[in-house]
Structure formats: structure tokens, C-alpha cells
């Protein structure tokens, strides 16, 4: 999850013009995780070993894809000259 959140922040920061906006939009990444936490606490979903293993596997695949995409999108010079 930390790799995915860093990559999401890279995606956002490469598209917006202000670092504060990038930080605020990147914080939206945590909302689905909080939704899962509250659903687990309320008993709406049951998280067992198989659910966790499938989640881990899908996160690994998602992280690999996000790393490759983030490496192609991120352009440091453009970000530094565009931000105010």
C-alpha cells in the first residue's frame, strides 16, 4: 500500500500546478482503505486469510504497473518549473 500511495502521489504531482493541491488530492488515496477498515469493524465484510492473500497479490501486480507508469510520467524539470 505504501508503494501504491507514493506512486499515486507521483501521478498527481506530475499533473497539478501547486504542491499543496498535490498533497490534498493524494490524501484521497486513503479513503478506500478507511472504508474497508470501517466495513470490517461493522461486520459488513469478513477479512480472512484468502481475502488477504488475494489482496496482497493484486497489490503486487498494481504496484508493478504503477512503478512502470510512474517512471514514464514523472518529469522532474517540468514539475519544478511549473510549480509556483
Residue pairs with C-beta under 8 A, 6 or more apart in sequence:
1 33
1 59
3 63
3 66
3 67
4 29
4 59
4 62
4 63
4 66
5 26
5 29
5 30
7 63
7 66
7 67
7 69
7 70
8 26
8 29
8 66
9 22
9 23
9 26
9 29
10 70
10 73
10 74
11 66
11 69
11 70
11 73
12 22
12 25
12 26
13 19
13 22
13 26
13 79
14 73
14 74
14 75
14 78
14 79
16 22
16 25
17 82
17 83
17 84
18 83
18 84
19 83
36 45
36 47
39 45
40 46
40 47
45 51
